[in-house]
Amino acid sequence: MNKKTLKDLLDTKVLQFNSPDFISEDPIAIPHSFRKKEDIEISGFLTAIISWGNRKMIIRNALKMMELLDNAPYDFII
C-alpha cells in the first residue's frame, strides 16, 4: 500500500469514526457521558475490561455497571 492510498484510507476512517453519530452507538459513549476526569478515566477503564462481543451488548452491560456504581464510579471506588 503506498502512502497516498494509506492516507486516503485513514482520512475515510476519520470521517467515519470521528463523529457524534458513531460515538453514540459505541462503548466510548460511556466515558463520554461523564464530566469529572476521574469518572471518565474509571468508566473508560471498566468499559474496556468488559469490551468483548457486539457493541450494543457492551454498552448495555457498561451502563448497568455504572448504575451499580451509582453513576459515580470515582466516588464509589474512593
DORO-238126 format. One record per residue (C-alpha): residue in one letter; x, y, z. Coordinates in steps of 0.1 Angstrom, whole numbers. Example, Ala and Ser with C-alpha at 12.3 -4.5 7.8 and 13.67 -1.06 7.14 Angstrom:
<atoms>
<atom><resn>A</resn><c1>123</c1><c2>-45</c2><c3>78</c3></atom>
<atom><resn>S</resn><c1>137</c1><c2>-11</c2><c3>71</c3></atom>
</atoms>
This chain:
<atoms>
<atom><resn>M</resn><c1>0</c1><c2>0</c2><c3>0</c3></atom>
<atom><resn>N</resn><c1>15</c1><c2>33</c2><c3>-10</c3></atom>
<atom><resn>K</resn><c1>14</c1><c2>65</c2><c3>11</c3></atom>
<atom><resn>K</resn><c1>-15</c1><c2>81</c2><c3>-8</c3></atom>
<atom><resn>T</resn><c1>-37</c1><c2>50</c2><c3>-6</c3></atom>
<atom><resn>L</resn><c1>-30</c1><c2>47</c2><c3>31</c3></atom>
<atom><resn>K</resn><c1>-37</c1><c2>84</c2><c3>37</c3></atom>
<atom><resn>D</resn><c1>-70</c1><c2>81</c2><c3>17</c3></atom>
<atom><resn>L</resn><c1>-80</c1><c2>51</c2><c3>38</c3></atom>
<atom><resn>L</resn><c1>-71</c1><c2>68</c2><c3>71</c3></atom>
<atom><resn>D</resn><c1>-90</c1><c2>100</c2><c3>61</c3></atom>
<atom><resn>T</resn><c1>-121</c1><c2>80</c2><c3>53</c3></atom>
<atom><resn>K</resn><c1>-119</c1><c2>62</c2><c3>87</c3></atom>
<atom><resn>V</resn><c1>-115</c1><c2>96</c2><c3>105</c3></atom>
<atom><resn>L</resn><c1>-147</c1><c2>108</c2><c3>88</c3></atom>
<atom><resn>Q</resn><c1>-165</c1><c2>76</c2><c3>98</c3></atom>
<atom><resn>F</resn><c1>-153</c1><c2>72</c2><c3>134</c3></atom>
<atom><resn>N</resn><c1>-148</c1><c2>109</c2><c3>145</c3></atom>
<atom><resn>S</resn><c1>-185</c1><c2>118</c2><c3>146</c3></atom>
<atom><resn>P</resn><c1>-212</c1><c2>121</c2><c3>173</c3></atom>
<atom><resn>D</resn><c1>-233</c1><c2>96</c2><c3>154</c3></atom>
<atom><resn>F</resn><c1>-206</c1><c2>69</c2><c3>157</c3></atom>
<atom><resn>I</resn><c1>-199</c1><c2>77</c2><c3>193</c3></atom>
<atom><resn>S</resn><c1>-235</c1><c2>74</c2><c3>204</c3></atom>
<atom><resn>E</resn><c1>-236</c1><c2>37</c2><c3>193</c3></atom>
<atom><resn>D</resn><c1>-201</c1><c2>28</c2><c3>205</c3></atom>
<atom><resn>P</resn><c1>-188</c1><c2>18</c2><c3>240</c3></atom>
<atom><resn>I</resn><c1>-168</c1><c2>51</c2><c3>240</c3></atom>
<atom><resn>A</resn><c1>-201</c1><c2>67</c2><c3>248</c3></atom>
<atom><resn>I</resn><c1>-199</c1><c2>55</c2><c3>284</c3></atom>
<atom><resn>P</resn><c1>-169</c1><c2>77</c2><c3>294</c3></atom>
<atom><resn>H</resn><c1>-182</c1><c2>105</c2><c3>272</c3></atom>
<atom><resn>S</resn><c1>-213</c1><c2>106</c2><c3>295</c3></atom>
<atom><resn>F</resn><c1>-193</c1><c2>119</c2><c3>325</c3></atom>
<atom><resn>R</resn><c1>-178</c1><c2>153</c2><c3>332</c3></atom>
<atom><resn>K</resn><c1>-153</c1><c2>146</c2><c3>360</c3></atom>
<atom><resn>K</resn><c1>-119</c1><c2>135</c2><c3>347</c3></atom>
<atom><resn>E</resn><c1>-118</c1><c2>107</c2><c3>373</c3></atom>
<atom><resn>D</resn><c1>-152</c1><c2>93</c2><c3>363</c3></atom>
<atom><resn>I</resn><c1>-142</c1><c2>94</c2><c3>326</c3></atom>
<atom><resn>E</resn><c1>-110</c1><c2>75</c2><c3>333</c3></atom>
<atom><resn>I</resn><c1>-125</c1><c2>49</c2><c3>356</c3></atom>
<atom><resn>S</resn><c1>-156</c1><c2>43</c2><c3>334</c3></atom>
<atom><resn>G</resn><c1>-134</c1><c2>40</c2><c3>303</c3></atom>
<atom><resn>F</resn><c1>-112</c1><c2>15</c2><c3>321</c3></atom>
<atom><resn>L</resn><c1>-141</c1><c2>-6</c2><c3>333</c3></atom>
<atom><resn>T</resn><c1>-158</c1><c2>-5</c2><c3>300</c3></atom>
<atom><resn>A</resn><c1>-127</c1><c2>-16</c2><c3>282</c3></atom>
<atom><resn>I</resn><c1>-124</c1><c2>-45</c2><c3>306</c3></atom>
<atom><resn>I</resn><c1>-158</c1><c2>-59</c2><c3>295</c3></atom>
<atom><resn>S</resn><c1>-154</c1><c2>-50</c2><c3>259</c3></atom>
<atom><resn>W</resn><c1>-159</c1><c2>-83</c2><c3>241</c3></atom>
<atom><resn>G</resn><c1>-187</c1><c2>-90</c2><c3>218</c3></atom>
<atom><resn>N</resn><c1>-211</c1><c2>-67</c2><c3>200</c3></atom>
<atom><resn>R</resn><c1>-212</c1><c2>-30</c2><c3>208</c3></atom>
<atom><resn>K</resn><c1>-249</c1><c2>-30</c2><c3>219</c3></atom>
<atom><resn>M</resn><c1>-242</c1><c2>-57</c2><c3>245</c3></atom>
<atom><resn>I</resn><c1>-211</c1><c2>-39</c2><c3>257</c3></atom>
<atom><resn>I</resn><c1>-229</c1><c2>-6</c2><c3>261</c3></atom>
<atom><resn>R</resn><c1>-259</c1><c2>-23</c2><c3>279</c3></atom>
<atom><resn>N</resn><c1>-235</c1><c2>-40</c2><c3>303</c3></atom>
<atom><resn>A</resn><c1>-214</c1><c2>-9</c2><c3>309</c3></atom>
<atom><resn>L</resn><c1>-245</c1><c2>12</c2><c3>316</c3></atom>
<atom><resn>K</resn><c1>-256</c1><c2>-15</c2><c3>341</c3></atom>
<atom><resn>M</resn><c1>-222</c1><c2>-14</c2><c3>357</c3></atom>
<atom><resn>M</resn><c1>-223</c1><c2>24</c2><c3>360</c3></atom>
<atom><resn>E</resn><c1>-257</c1><c2>21</c2><c3>375</c3></atom>
<atom><resn>L</resn><c1>-244</c1><c2>-3</c2><c3>401</c3></atom>
<atom><resn>L</resn><c1>-217</c1><c2>23</c2><c3>409</c3></atom>
<atom><resn>D</resn><c1>-245</c1><c2>49</c2><c3>414</c3></atom>
<atom><resn>N</resn><c1>-233</c1><c2>66</c2><c3>382</c3></atom>
<atom><resn>A</resn><c1>-203</c1><c2>80</c2><c3>401</c3></atom>
<atom><resn>P</resn><c1>-175</c1><c2>54</c2><c3>395</c3></atom>
<atom><resn>Y</resn><c1>-148</c1><c2>76</c2><c3>412</c3></atom>
<atom><resn>D</resn><c1>-169</c1><c2>83</c2><c3>443</c3></atom>
<atom><resn>F</resn><c1>-178</c1><c2>46</c2><c3>445</c3></atom>
<atom><resn>I</resn><c1>-142</c1><c2>34</c2><c3>443</c3></atom>
<atom><resn>I</resn><c1>-129</c1><c2>61</c2><c3>468</c3></atom>
</atoms>
